[in-house]
């Protein structure tokens, strides 16, 4: 159970104090790492008493966690106003998959934004299809008109805002209002913003998911997912996760909790550096569109300005007159940007992305190849200098 006064604290304070009740920490600052598969009982009566509860804080078996995991889940719950609880998963994909499995059954239909993360699409198009669950895709800018897509079998809507690769900001409150009126469940992949920049449940979302691998952990050393929901879906979410054997290690939970303490200051630095670099790129003659929600010409910018408390450090930009060869030369020339998947860590990353491969009903507005950047915690002047040198290689590689 979260602290009753947690709602009165500012987000930065919540990130520091959440999950640090003495019941979890004892006399030390951080919750210790409780490693153990077997939880021992005093006697048979105590063993049988343990079967009567399925709450965090009650020892049962290692798969249900220990104070290390419970304290992190509590901290994440406190950061999402209106939440009843949070489940932890070994990856963001596990969090998304298990959330969907908690609310759909054979014969149902789900609607997914066409800008969904590719593993979300793969899970829907392959795994759920084998279960007899149909997936349909919608234009991320559809807003309240999504009601026109609802059918008698529509059970859930999976949103991702901003969208993967091209960062369209959806009108989440409008979609949720339409879905609620139709009795349809809403789920949101909120990894880009976290509850710090977009308190999802406050905006009408039923189930909020994050890949905690990214900004919560923040140090590129742990895989983790987290799902937070209100009381209506909490029991189904928890039961499904436990039936599927989902558990995170106490060591990983400890590292995620340690990362959480600096979430606010890291997000603000990611935002400030990304904003500076996005504006610099926008002024470059080689660059066409810059897909960063804080910029006025990014799709859904007005919605971002209305609903969000900030803009994180991940965005894409278009090489307007380039091709795949020159894009590769640009990325290969970067020294401070690593080439790799994931994002949200302290280090900057660059990746070639091709959203057209992952679209069904909409097309990207970009005509040239895209590069996705994760802006880390390096000095933005150094990153800009690195990008400027890479543009020299880009020109040399152009046909």
Secondary structure, DSSP 8 states (H G I E B T S, - for coil): ---TTGGGS-HHHHHHHTT--HHHHTTSSS------S----SSHHHHHHHTT---TTS---GGG--HHHHHHHHHHHHTSTT--EEEEESSHHHHHHHHHHHH--TT-EEEEETT--HHHHHIIIIIIHHTT-EEEEE-TT-GGGGGGG--TTEEEEEEESS-TTT-----HHHHHHHHHHTT-EEEEE-TTTHHHH--TGGGT-SEEEE-TTTTTT-SS----EEEEE-HHHHHHHHHHHHHTT----HHHHHHHHHHHTTHHHHHHHHHHHHHHHHHHHHTSTTEEEEE-TTSTTSTTHHHHHHH-S---SEEEEEETT--HHHHHHHHHH-SSSEE-S---SSS-EEEEE-GGGG-SS---S--SEEEEEE--SS-HHHHHHHHHHHHHHHHHH--
